[in-house]
Amino acid sequence: MKDWVKINFLKDRKAAKDEAEHISSLIANSLYPAKFTMPLTLQFELTSRCNVHCKHCYNVSGEDNAKIDAMTPERWKDFAKYLVNHGGIFQCIISGGEPLLLGDDLFGIMDILHDDGTSFLVISNGLLMTQEKAKRFAKYRYKWFQVSIDGASRERHDEFRQRKGSWDAAVKAVFMLVNLGIPVTVAHTVTPESLHEVDAMCGLAYSLGASGIILGEVMPSGRSYMNSEIMLSHEQRNILHEAIMRNMQKYAGRMQVQRSSGTKIQLLRAMGTPNAGAIIRPNGDIRLDCVAPFVMGNVISEDFCEVWKTKASGVWSRPEILEYVNSWEDVEEINHGRRNYL
């Protein structure tokens, strides 16, 4: 078997370098902004609460569901209004924890941004989806609506997400959303136990009418460190890459089959272009992204636009961030280096 892990890593690294060089050329010719006065994309981690307890959760969501997040629904609405009043954002990624736990307040937050022209990428486990809620989601503009399904069978998924009935709910959610014309992407995390199910998983997503499926490994962060058995070995990663390529060809023109990039590649892509986004966490922290664990400020105690203006544009060139990125050596990434900086 070819070493697809290394081949794809080197290919992705070249693509990241080429993209950075292209954008640098555009900036030099005043055809692309050297910095953004407001982020193009913000991710709203609306809550740390969750109704499942996934073995791989990078946020360790659901550990304390009784806790009240500092970013209450009203604070999220106020922040959404603040963004609109300061020029707005192009795209908002809605995530958690599980965002549907906010109930009607979720739609209230989305409405504020929707009325200003924002599009969305919603990430949900689908457990709380109903026909009524699906119809309410149909009004918004989407990059896609992402539902996680971590097994081609209910037994596999429910065990991984540690919630009985969660597979049936996720499958039903995809079906309801697709039938309303909402573009749905299925997110599937591959583990040693589910590695042989990649073909079946792609077949399931296609049968449900999903427009795409993202296949990836466990991110070495958060709860995954307590469940090391869910990490793929180098040989298993090669099997995964081969399976993804096989399904890319099989579903070409019918369903998009994607593989998620490794940690090093994600970091290199972020470093190579002007910073255009950030994550707002349930405690108000403005985090660089979901890979690099660095905080730029806090929307509760600081003015977001001031933080963005003074810290965001050159954030990827900060010495501590460069040191962090460089710590992910190519050979370690190829062999699935696992480092915990949180």
C-alpha positions in Angstrom: 0.0 0.0 0.0 1.2 3.5 -0.8 1.9 5.9 2.0 -1.2 8.0 1.3 -0.8 9.8 4.6 2.6 11.2 3.6 1.5 11.8 0.0 -1.6 13.8 1.0 0.2 15.7 3.7 2.9 16.9 1.2 0.2 17.7 -1.3 -1.8 19.7 1.2 1.3 21.5 2.4 2.1 22.5 -1.2 -1.4 23.7 -1.7 -1.3 25.8 1.5 2.0 27.3 0.3 0.7 28.0 -3.2 -2.4 29.6 -1.7 -0.4 31.9 0.5 1.9 32.9 -2.3 -1.1 33.7 -4.5 -2.8 35.8 -1.9 0.5 37.6 -1.2 0.7 38.5 -4.8 -2.8 39.8 -4.8 -2.1 41.9 -1.7 1.0 43.3 -3.4 -1.1 44.4 -6.3 -3.9 45.9 -4.1 -6.3 43.2 -5.3 -6.8 41.6 -1.8 -6.9 43.2 1.6 -3.8 42.9 3.8 -6.2 42.9 6.8 -9.9 42.9 7.4 -11.6 45.7 9.3 -14.2 43.1 10.6 -13.9 39.3 10.5 -15.5 37.6 7.5 -16.4 34.6 9.7 -17.1 34.2 13.4 -17.9 31.0 15.1 -20.4 31.3 18.0 -19.8 28.5 20.5 -23.2 29.2 22.0 -23.0 26.9 25.0 -20.7 24.5 26.7 -23.7 22.3 27.5 -24.4 19.2 25.5 -26.9 16.3 25.4 -24.3 13.7 24.4 -20.9 12.9 25.8 -18.8 12.2 22.7 -15.5 10.4 23.3 -13.6 12.8 21.0 -15.0 16.2 21.9 -12.3 18.8 21.5 -14.3 21.2 23.7 -15.0 18.6 26.4 -18.6 19.8 26.2 -21.2 18.5 28.5 -19.0 18.1 31.5 -21.0 20.4 33.6 -24.5 20.9 32.1 -25.8 22.6 35.3 -23.3 25.4 34.8 -24.7 28.7 33.4 -22.4 30.0 30.7 -21.2 33.6 31.0 -22.5 34.3 27.5 -26.2 34.0 28.2 -28.7 34.0 25.3 -29.3 37.8 25.9 -25.6 38.5 25.7 -25.4 36.6 22.5 -28.2 38.6 21.1 -26.6 41.9 22.2 -23.3 40.8 20.6 -25.1 39.9 17.4 -26.6 43.4 17.3 -23.2 44.9 18.1 -21.7 43.1 15.1 -24.5 44.4 12.8 -24.1 47.9 14.1 -20.4 47.7 13.3 -20.6 46.5 9.7 -21.7 42.9 10.2 -20.0 39.6 9.2 -20.3 37.5 6.1 -20.7 34.1 7.8 -21.5 32.8 11.2 -20.7 29.3 12.3 -23.1 28.1 15.0 -21.8 25.4 17.3 -21.6 24.5 20.9 -21.8 22.2 22.9 -25.2 21.6 21.2 -26.7 24.8 19.9 -30.3 23.5 19.8 -30.2 23.4 23.6 -30.8 27.2 23.4 -34.4 26.6 22.1 -36.1 29.7 20.7 -33.2 31.9 21.7 -31.1 30.2 19.0 -33.4 31.4 16.3 -33.5 34.8 17.9 -29.7 35.1 17.6 -29.7 33.9 14.0 -32.5 36.2 13.0 -30.5 39.3 14.0 -27.6 38.2 11.8 -29.8 36.9 9.0 -31.6 40.2 8.6 -28.2 41.8 8.0 -27.4 39.3 5.2 -25.2 36.8 7.2 -25.1 33.2 6.0 -24.6 30.3 8.4 -22.9 27.0 8.9 -24.7 25.2 11.8 -23.1 22.2 13.6 -25.5 19.9 15.5 -25.8 16.4 16.7 -29.4 16.4 15.5 -30.8 15.0 18.7 -33.3 17.8 19.3 -34.3 18.3 15.7 -38.1 18.3 15.0 -40.1 18.9 11.9 -41.1 22.3 13.4 -37.5 23.3 14.0 -36.4 22.1 10.6 -39.0 24.3 9.0 -37.7 27.3 11.0 -34.1 26.6 9.9 -35.3 26.6 6.3 -35.5 30.4 6.2 -31.7 31.0 6.5 -28.9 31.1 4.0 -26.3 28.3 4.4 -22.9 27.2 3.5 -24.2 24.0 4.9 -26.0 22.5 7.9 -23.7 19.9 9.5 -25.0 16.9 11.3 -22.6 14.4 13.0 -23.1 10.7 12.3 -20.3 8.6 13.7 -21.4 5.2 12.6 -23.1 3.4 9.8 -25.1 1.6 12.5 -26.9 2.9 15.5 -24.8 0.6 17.8 -21.5 2.2 16.7 -22.7 5.8 16.8 -24.6 5.5 20.1 -21.6 3.9 21.8 -19.2 6.6 20.5 -21.6 9.4 21.4 -22.6 7.7 24.7 -26.3 8.3 24.2 -28.8 5.7 23.2 -31.1 6.8 20.4 -28.7 9.5 19.1 -28.1 7.7 15.8 -31.8 7.5 15.0 -32.2 11.2 15.8 -29.2 12.2 13.7 -30.4 10.2 10.6 -33.9 11.6 11.0 -32.6 15.2 11.3 -30.6 14.9 8.1 -33.7 13.5 6.3 -35.9 16.3 7.6 -33.5 19.1 6.7 -32.7 17.7 3.2 -36.4 17.4 2.4 -36.8 21.1 3.1 -34.0 22.0 0.6 -31.3 22.7 3.2 -27.8 21.7 2.1 -26.7 19.1 4.7 -23.1 17.8 5.2 -22.6 14.7 7.3 -19.6 14.9 9.6 -18.1 11.4 10.3 -15.2 10.8 12.7 -13.3 7.7 11.9 -11.9 5.5 14.6 -10.2 2.1 14.5 -13.5 0.4 15.2 -15.4 2.3 12.4 -12.6 2.3 9.9 -14.1 -0.6 7.9 -17.4 1.3 7.7 -16.2 4.2 5.5 -17.9 2.8 2.3 -21.1 2.1 4.2 -21.0 5.5 5.9 -20.7 7.3 2.5 -23.6 5.2 1.2 -25.7 6.2 4.2 -25.0 9.9 3.7 -25.9 9.6 0.0 -29.1 7.6 0.7 -30.2 10.4 3.0 -29.7 13.0 0.3 -26.7 14.8 1.9 -24.8 17.1 -0.4 -21.5 16.2 1.2 -19.7 14.1 3.8 -16.6 15.1 5.7 -14.4 12.1 6.8 -11.7 12.8 9.3 -9.8 11.5 12.3 -10.1 12.5 15.9 -8.6 15.9 16.7 -5.8 15.4 19.3 -7.4 17.7 21.9 -9.9 17.7 24.7 -11.6 14.5 25.7 -9.8 12.4 23.1 -6.8 12.4 25.4 -8.9 10.3 27.8 -9.8 7.9 25.0 -6.5 7.1 23.2 -8.0 4.0 21.8 -10.0 6.0 19.3 -6.9 7.3 17.6 -5.8 5.8 14.3 -2.4 4.3 13.8 -0.3 5.2 10.7 -1.3 2.1 8.9 -5.0 2.7 9.7 -4.7 6.3 8.4 -3.4 5.0 5.1 -6.4 2.7 4.9 -8.7 5.7 5.6 -7.1 7.9 3.0 -7.4 5.1 0.4 -11.1 4.6 1.3 -11.7 8.4 1.0 -10.1 8.5 -2.4 -12.2 5.5 -3.6 -15.4 7.2 -2.5 -14.4 10.6 -4.0 -14.3 8.8 -7.3 -17.5 6.8 -6.7 -19.6 9.8 -5.8 -18.0 12.4 -8.1 -20.7 14.8 -9.4 -23.3 13.4 -7.0 -22.1 14.0 -3.4 -18.9 15.8 -2.2 -16.7 13.5 -0.3 -14.1 15.5 1.7 -11.2 14.6 4.0 -10.4 16.9 6.9 -6.9 18.3 7.0 -4.4 17.5 9.7 -3.4 19.9 12.5 -0.2 21.2 10.8 -2.0 21.9 7.5 -4.8 23.8 9.2 -2.2 25.9 11.0 -0.2 26.6 7.9 -3.3 27.6 5.9 -4.2 30.1 8.7 -0.7 31.5 8.8 -0.5 32.0 5.1 -3.5 34.4 4.7 -4.7 37.5 6.5 -6.7 36.6 9.6 -10.4 36.7 8.7 -12.0 34.9 11.6 -12.2 33.9 15.2 -14.2 31.9 17.7 -16.3 33.4 20.5 -16.5 30.9 23.4 -19.3 30.4 26.0 -17.2 32.4 28.5 -16.8 35.3 26.1 -13.2 34.5 25.2 -12.1 35.5 21.6 -10.1 32.4 20.6 -7.9 32.4 17.5 -9.4 29.2 16.1 -10.3 25.6 17.2 -6.8 24.3 16.6 -4.5 26.9 18.1 -5.4 27.4 21.7 -4.7 31.2 22.0 -7.1 33.9 23.3 -7.0 37.4 22.0 -9.5 39.0 24.4 -13.0 38.7 25.8 -16.3 40.2 24.5 -17.8 40.6 27.9 -15.0 42.7 29.4 -13.5 44.2 26.2 -14.8 45.9 23.0 -14.6 43.4 20.3 -13.8 45.8 17.5 -10.9 47.2 19.5 -9.5 43.7 20.1 -9.9 42.9 16.4 -8.2 46.1 15.4 -5.3 45.9 17.7 -4.6 42.1 17.9 -6.2 40.2 15.1 -4.4 41.4 12.0 -0.9 40.3 13.0 -1.9 37.6 15.4 -0.4 34.6 13.4 3.0 36.2 13.5 3.2 36.4 17.3 6.3 34.6 18.6 4.4 32.2 20.8 2.0 31.2 18.0 4.9 30.7 15.6 6.6 28.5 18.2 3.3 26.5 18.6 2.9 26.0 14.8 6.5 25.0 14.4 6.2 22.5 17.2 4.0 20.4 15.0 6.9 18.9 13.0 6.1 17.5 9.6 7.2 14.0 10.7 5.1 14.2 13.8 2.1 15.2 11.9 2.6 12.4 9.5 2.9 10.0 12.4 0.0 11.7 14.2 1.9 13.6 16.8 -0.4 14.3 19.8 0.3 17.5 21.7 -1.9 19.1 24.3 -1.5 22.9 24.7 -4.9 23.6 26.3 
